[in-house]
Amino acid sequence: MFGAFKPSFVAQGGLLWKNPFRMSATRKANVRKRLKAVDEVISVVAKSGVECKALTEALALPKESEMLPRDKYTVFSRTANGYRKSLHKVPKFTKKTNRTSPPGF
């Protein structure tokens, strides 16, 4: 095997997804920015006078400024050690609007 298709360690079964163990300061800032953007959209829709079940549930969620850092940057996961999973390992966190954890976690 020569040329462009020469096997590498990754192709031989090495680490494929290189997710860092901790979230960087930039990623944390981007999470805060996305949470604030979602809060802004919820408040604008609420002011417009629209009423629906999803909006009522979204208004019951805590705002970004009211959230604890543990809830901002991690989510509850039954399979993870310690039952918490870092947000950078969860796809599309802000679209799920899961800002609360079960009681005790």
Secondary structure as GFF3:
##gff-version 3
##sequence-region A 1 105
A	DSSP	three_ten_helix	3	5	.	.	.	ID=ss1
A	DSSP	alpha_helix	25	47	.	.	.	ID=ss2
A	DSSP	alpha_helix	53	60	.	.	.	ID=ss3
A	DSSP	three_ten_helix	64	66	.	.	.	ID=ss4
A	DSSP	alpha_helix	69	73	.	.	.	ID=ss5
A	DSSP	beta_strand	74	76	.	.	.	ID=ss6
A	DSSP	three_ten_helix	81	83	.	.	.	ID=ss7
A	DSSP	beta_strand	84	86	.	.	.	ID=ss8
A	DSSP	three_ten_helix	87	89	.	.	.	ID=ss9
A	DSSP	alpha_helix	93	96	.	.	.	ID=ss10
###
